[in-house]
Amino acid sequence: MPELDGRKIKVDGTGRTSLDGVWAGGDCASGGDDLTVTAVAEGRDAAMDMHGVLVG
């Protein structure tokens, strides 16, 4: 189970959770009035970080 921040999954600036190799974003990690825009941006940031992890 990843570390929680209240009722949300705790993530760093790139969406990494406390579990190795697991990222999160969107309404499970954040929330607000601009949820769709935020979720898309968080997905982009997580994908860029995942790419860096996978290819070095």
MMTF fields as JSON, N, C-alpha, C and O atoms, coordinates in Angstrom:
{
  "mmtfVersion": "1.0.0",
  "mmtfProducer": "UNKNOWN",
  "numBonds": 223,
  "numAtoms": 224,
  "numGroups": 56,
  "numChains": 1,
  "numModels": 1,
  "chainsPerModel": [1],
  "groupsPerChain": [56],
  "chainIdList": ["A"],
  "bondAtomList": [4, 2, 8, 6, 12, 10, 16, 14, 20, 18, 24, 22, 28, 26, 32, 30, 36, 34, 40, 38, 44, 42, 48, 46, 52, 50, 56, 54, 60, 58, 64, 62, 68, 66, 72, 70, 76, 74, 80, 78, 84, 82, 88, 86, 92, 90, 96, 94, 100, 98, 104, 102, 108, 106, 112, 110, 116, 114, 120, 118, 124, 122, 128, 126, 132, 130, 136, 134, 140, 138, 144, 142, 148, 146, 152, 150, 156, 154, 160, 158, 164, 162, 168, 166, 172, 170, 176, 174, 180, 178, 184, 182, 188, 186, 192, 190, 196, 194, 200, 198, 204, 202, 208, 206, 212, 210, 216, 214, 220, 218],
  "bondOrderList": [1, 1, 1, 1, 1, 1, 1, 1, 1, 1, 1, 1, 1, 1, 1, 1, 1, 1, 1, 1, 1, 1, 1, 1, 1, 1, 1, 1, 1, 1, 1, 1, 1, 1, 1, 1, 1, 1, 1, 1, 1, 1, 1, 1, 1, 1, 1, 1, 1, 1, 1, 1, 1, 1, 1],
  "groupList": [{"groupName": "MET", "atomNameList": ["N", "CA", "C", "O"], "elementList": ["N", "C", "C", "O"], "formalChargeList": [0, 0, 0, 0], "bondAtomList": [1, 0, 2, 1, 3, 2], "bondOrderList": [1, 1, 2], "singleLetterCode": "M", "chemCompType": "L-PEPTIDE LINKING"}, {"groupName": "PRO", "atomNameList": ["N", "CA", "C", "O"], "elementList": ["N", "C", "C", "O"], "formalChargeList": [0, 0, 0, 0], "bondAtomList": [1, 0, 2, 1, 3, 2], "bondOrderList": [1, 1, 2], "singleLetterCode": "P", "chemCompType": "L-PEPTIDE LINKING"}, {"groupName": "GLU", "atomNameList": ["N", "CA", "C", "O"], "elementList": ["N", "C", "C", "O"], "formalChargeList": [0, 0, 0, 0], "bondAtomList": [1, 0, 2, 1, 3, 2], "bondOrderList": [1, 1, 2], "singleLetterCode": "E", "chemCompType": "L-PEPTIDE LINKING"}, {"groupName": "LEU", "atomNameList": ["N", "CA", "C", "O"], "elementList": ["N", "C", "C", "O"], "formalChargeList": [0, 0, 0, 0], "bondAtomList": [1, 0, 2, 1, 3, 2], "bondOrderList": [1, 1, 2], "singleLetterCode": "L", "chemCompType": "L-PEPTIDE LINKING"}, {"groupName": "ASP", "atomNameList": ["N", "CA", "C", "O"], "elementList": ["N", "C", "C", "O"], "formalChargeList": [0, 0, 0, 0], "bondAtomList": [1, 0, 2, 1, 3, 2], "bondOrderList": [1, 1, 2], "singleLetterCode": "D", "chemCompType": "L-PEPTIDE LINKING"}, {"groupName": "GLY", "atomNameList": ["N", "CA", "C", "O"], "elementList": ["N", "C", "C", "O"], "formalChargeList": [0, 0, 0, 0], "bondAtomList": [1, 0, 2, 1, 3, 2], "bondOrderList": [1, 1, 2], "singleLetterCode": "G", "chemCompType": "PEPTIDE LINKING"}, {"groupName": "ARG", "atomNameList": ["N", "CA", "C", "O"], "elementList": ["N", "C", "C", "O"], "formalChargeList": [0, 0, 0, 0], "bondAtomList": [1, 0, 2, 1, 3, 2], "bondOrderList": [1, 1, 2], "singleLetterCode": "R", "chemCompType": "L-PEPTIDE LINKING"}, {"groupName": "LYS", "atomNameList": ["N", "CA", "C", "O"], "elementList": ["N", "C", "C", "O"], "formalChargeList": [0, 0, 0, 0], "bondAtomList": [1, 0, 2, 1, 3, 2], "bondOrderList": [1, 1, 2], "singleLetterCode": "K", "chemCompType": "L-PEPTIDE LINKING"}, {"groupName": "ILE", "atomNameList": ["N", "CA", "C", "O"], "elementList": ["N", "C", "C", "O"], "formalChargeList": [0, 0, 0, 0], "bondAtomList": [1, 0, 2, 1, 3, 2], "bondOrderList": [1, 1, 2], "singleLetterCode": "I", "chemCompType": "L-PEPTIDE LINKING"}, {"groupName": "VAL", "atomNameList": ["N", "CA", "C", "O"], "elementList": ["N", "C", "C", "O"], "formalChargeList": [0, 0, 0, 0], "bondAtomList": [1, 0, 2, 1, 3, 2], "bondOrderList": [1, 1, 2], "singleLetterCode": "V", "chemCompType": "L-PEPTIDE LINKING"}, {"groupName": "THR", "atomNameList": ["N", "CA", "C", "O"], "elementList": ["N", "C", "C", "O"], "formalChargeList": [0, 0, 0, 0], "bondAtomList": [1, 0, 2, 1, 3, 2], "bondOrderList": [1, 1, 2], "singleLetterCode": "T", "chemCompType": "L-PEPTIDE LINKING"}, {"groupName": "SER", "atomNameList": ["N", "CA", "C", "O"], "elementList": ["N", "C", "C", "O"], "formalChargeList": [0, 0, 0, 0], "bondAtomList": [1, 0, 2, 1, 3, 2], "bondOrderList": [1, 1, 2], "singleLetterCode": "S", "chemCompType": "L-PEPTIDE LINKING"}, {"groupName": "TRP", "atomNameList": ["N", "CA", "C", "O"], "elementList": ["N", "C", "C", "O"], "formalChargeList": [0, 0, 0, 0], "bondAtomList": [1, 0, 2, 1, 3, 2], "bondOrderList": [1, 1, 2], "singleLetterCode": "W", "chemCompType": "L-PEPTIDE LINKING"}, {"groupName": "ALA", "atomNameList": ["N", "CA", "C", "O"], "elementList": ["N", "C", "C", "O"], "formalChargeList": [0, 0, 0, 0], "bondAtomList": [1, 0, 2, 1, 3, 2], "bondOrderList": [1, 1, 2], "singleLetterCode": "A", "chemCompType": "L-PEPTIDE LINKING"}, {"groupName": "CYS", "atomNameList": ["N", "CA", "C", "O"], "elementList": ["N", "C", "C", "O"], "formalChargeList": [0, 0, 0, 0], "bondAtomList": [1, 0, 2, 1, 3, 2], "bondOrderList": [1, 1, 2], "singleLetterCode": "C", "chemCompType": "L-PEPTIDE LINKING"}, {"groupName": "HIS", "atomNameList": ["N", "CA", "C", "O"], "elementList": ["N", "C", "C", "O"], "formalChargeList": [0, 0, 0, 0], "bondAtomList": [1, 0, 2, 1, 3, 2], "bondOrderList": [1, 1, 2], "singleLetterCode": "H", "chemCompType": "L-PEPTIDE LINKING"}],
  "groupTypeList": [0, 1, 2, 3, 4, 5, 6, 7, 8, 7, 9, 4, 5, 10, 5, 6, 10, 11, 3, 4, 5, 9, 12, 13, 5, 5, 4, 14, 13, 11, 5, 5, 4, 4, 3, 10, 9, 10, 13, 9, 13, 2, 5, 6, 4, 13, 13, 0, 4, 0, 15, 5, 9, 3, 9, 5],
  "groupIdList": [1, 2, 3, 4, 5, 6, 7, 8, 9, 10, 11, 12, 13, 14, 15, 16, 17, 18, 19, 20, 21, 22, 23, 24, 25, 26, 27, 28, 29, 30, 31, 32, 33, 34, 35, 36, 37, 38, 39, 40, 41, 42, 43, 44, 45, 46, 47, 48, 49, 50, 51, 52, 53, 54, 55, 56],
  "secStructList": [7, 7, 7, 3, 3, 6, 6, 3, 3, 7, 7, 7, 6, 6, 7, 5, 7, 1, 1, 6, 6, 7, 5, 7, 7, 4, 4, 4, 6, 7, 7, 1, 6, 6, 2, 2, 2, 2, 2, 2, 2, 2, 2, 2, 2, 2, 2, 2, 2, 2, 2, 2, 2, 2, 2, 7],
  "xCoordList": [0.853, 0.0, 0.896, 1.817, 0.646, 1.466, 1.153, 0.085, 2.096, 1.903, 0.787, 0.692, -0.046, -1.168, -0.916, -0.153, -1.571, -1.593, -3.066, -3.741, -3.549, -4.998, -5.662, -5.339, -6.595, -7.282, -6.736, -7.319, -5.633, -5.012, -3.687, -3.095, -3.23, -1.926, -0.853, -0.913, 0.12, 1.204, 2.169, 2.654, 2.439, 3.352, 4.339, 4.107, 5.476, 6.424, 6.061, 4.982, 6.93, 6.65, 6.491, 5.931, 6.974, 6.834, 5.774, 5.594, 5.07, 4.017, 4.472, 3.681, 5.744, 6.22, 5.576, 5.438, 5.193, 4.647, 5.758, 6.913, 5.41, 6.389, 6.736, 7.66, 6.017, 6.306, 7.22, 6.96, 8.269, 9.216, 8.52, 7.87, 8.661, 8.092, 6.617, 5.983, 6.052, 4.623, 4.44, 4.965, 3.687, 3.365, 1.856, 1.11, 1.41, -0.03, -0.296, 0.597, -1.508, -1.906, -3.41, -4.119, -3.89, -5.329, -6.021, -5.434, -7.282, -8.082, -7.651, -8.067, -6.827, -6.359, -5.168, -4.818, -4.539, -3.368, -3.553, -2.84, -4.489, -4.73, -6.201, -6.982, -6.558, -7.939, -8.081, -7.176, -9.196, -9.429, -10.386, -10.937, -10.579, -11.522, -11.064, -11.898, -9.763, -9.229, -8.7, -7.622, -9.448, -8.969, -8.524, -7.496, -9.262, -8.887, -7.549, -6.682, -7.378, -6.122, -4.979, -3.898, -5.211, -4.189, -3.825, -2.644, -4.817, -4.558, -3.738, -2.831, -4.04, -3.277, -1.825, -0.9, -1.631, -0.273, 0.486, 1.669, -0.187, 0.47, 0.83, 1.878, -0.024, 0.273, 1.493, 2.339, 1.583, 2.744, 4.016, 5.023, 3.968, 5.147, 5.571, 6.762, 4.594, 4.905, 5.497, 6.45, 4.944, 5.456, 6.897, 7.716, 7.203, 8.575, 9.52, 10.634, 9.083, 9.912, 10.069, 11.163, 8.987, 9.05, 10.041, 10.837, 9.999, 10.912, 12.366, 13.226, 12.612, 13.954, 14.407, 15.57, 13.493, 13.827, 14.118, 15.054, 13.326, 13.464, 14.661, 15.286, 14.983, 16.091, 17.363, 18.416, 17.247, 18.445, 18.802, 19.798],
  "yCoordList": [-1.176, 0.0, 1.236, 1.324, 2.185, 3.399, 4.287, 4.192, 5.134, 6.09, 7.06, 7.477, 7.409, 8.313, 9.693, 9.856, 10.672, 12.047, 12.373, 12.859, 12.103, 12.181, 11.01, 9.853, 11.311, 10.259, 10.12, 9.413, 10.782, 10.75, 9.999, 9.862, 9.514, 8.864, 9.951, 10.897, 9.81, 10.788, 10.578, 9.471, 11.672, 11.619, 12.762, 13.759, 12.598, 13.702, 14.541, 14.365, 15.432, 16.33, 15.657, 16.25, 14.423, 13.694, 12.607, 11.849, 12.527, 11.522, 10.208, 9.269, 10.12, 8.875, 8.69, 9.633, 7.463, 7.118, 6.526, 6.46, 6.103, 5.479, 4.057, 3.456, 3.51, 2.176, 2.286, 3.08, 1.503, 1.529, 1.152, 0.11, 2.006, 1.726, 2.029, 1.59, 2.779, 3.101, 4.613, 5.288, 5.137, 6.553, 6.698, 5.754, 7.878, 8.143, 9.588, 10.432, 9.867, 11.228, 11.317, 10.336, 12.491, 12.691, 12.737, 13.149, 12.307, 12.461, 11.563, 11.798, 10.536, 9.701, 10.337, 9.939, 11.343, 11.98, 13.469, 14.058, 14.072, 15.509, 15.786, 14.863, 17.018, 17.374, 18.871, 19.61, 19.317, 20.74, 21.052, 20.147, 22.325, 22.752, 22.4, 22.175, 22.347, 22.073, 20.644, 20.42, 19.678, 18.305, 17.711, 17.036, 17.938, 17.347, 17.885, 17.117, 19.184, 19.797, 19.315, 18.998, 19.259, 18.794, 17.338, 16.991, 16.489, 15.064, 14.861, 14.029, 15.605, 15.488, 15.915, 15.24, 17.022, 17.509, 16.519, 16.268, 15.96, 14.986, 13.722, 13.125, 13.311, 12.153, 12.393, 11.512, 13.593, 13.961, 13.922, 13.348, 14.535, 14.571, 13.169, 12.857, 12.32, 10.949, 10.17, 9.413, 10.345, 9.639, 10.035, 9.187, 11.313, 11.768, 11.152, 10.758, 11.066, 10.462, 8.966, 8.428, 8.285, 6.85, 6.589, 5.654, 7.392, 7.255, 7.366, 6.575, 8.356, 8.529, 7.328, 6.931, 6.753, 5.582, 4.377, 3.62, 4.203, 3.027, 3.065, 2.037, 4.263, 4.34, 4.905, 4.914, 5.381, 5.847, 7.237, 7.7],
  "zCoordList": [0.0, 0.0, 0.0, 0.812, -0.89, -0.897, 0.307, 0.912, 0.63, 1.713, 1.321, 0.166, 2.285, 2.029, 2.619, 3.572, 2.032, 2.531, 2.737, 1.829, 3.933, 4.163, 3.457, 3.726, 2.548, 1.792, 0.373, -0.449, 0.086, -1.238, -1.17, -0.1, -2.323, -2.397, -2.393, -3.18, -1.51, -1.419, -2.585, -2.816, -3.319, -4.457, -4.377, -3.694, -5.102, -5.203, -6.433, -6.999, -6.845, -7.953, -9.303, -10.225, -9.437, -10.695, -10.621, -11.573, -9.492, -9.343, -8.751, -8.652, -8.349, -7.734, -6.365, -5.586, -6.101, -4.789, -3.927, -4.349, -2.74, -1.846, -2.286, -1.736, -3.261, -3.776, -4.994, -5.897, -5.018, -6.123, -7.432, -7.518, -8.452, -9.758, -9.893, -10.852, -8.942, -8.989, -8.943, -8.057, -9.913, -9.993, -9.853, -10.112, -9.445, -9.33, -9.707, -9.63, -10.108, -10.442, -10.54, -10.314, -10.876, -11.007, -9.661, -8.66, -9.645, -8.435, -7.283, -6.148, -7.531, -6.416, -5.701, -4.59, -6.356, -5.753, -5.51, -4.699, -6.193, -6.014, -6.297, -6.527, -6.278, -6.568, -6.649, -6.261, -7.145, -7.26, -8.395, -9.023, -8.652, -9.672, -11.08, -11.958, -11.312, -12.647, -12.744, -13.295, -12.213, -12.079, -13.414, -13.461, -14.496, -15.777, -16.255, -16.674, -16.196, -16.622, -15.738, -16.235, -14.452, -13.508, -13.779, -13.789, -13.997, -14.236, -15.501, -15.52, -16.554, -17.804, -17.577, -18.029, -16.887, -16.613, -15.73, -15.956, -14.731, -13.857, -14.63, -14.386, -15.556, -16.397, -17.266, -17.42, -17.835, -18.654, -17.815, -18.232, -16.628, -15.759, -15.34, -15.32, -15.002, -14.599, -15.772, -15.59, -16.972, -18.139, -18.442, -18.795, -18.305, -18.534, -17.51, -17.853, -16.252, -15.21, -15.441, -15.273, -15.825, -16.117, -17.251, -17.173, -18.281, -19.396, -18.913, -19.299, -18.071, -17.524, -16.712, -16.774, -15.954, -15.137, -16.034, -15.777, -17.07, -17.917, -18.857, -19.115, -19.375, -20.325, -19.731, -20.368, -18.488, -17.79, -17.977, -17.42]
}
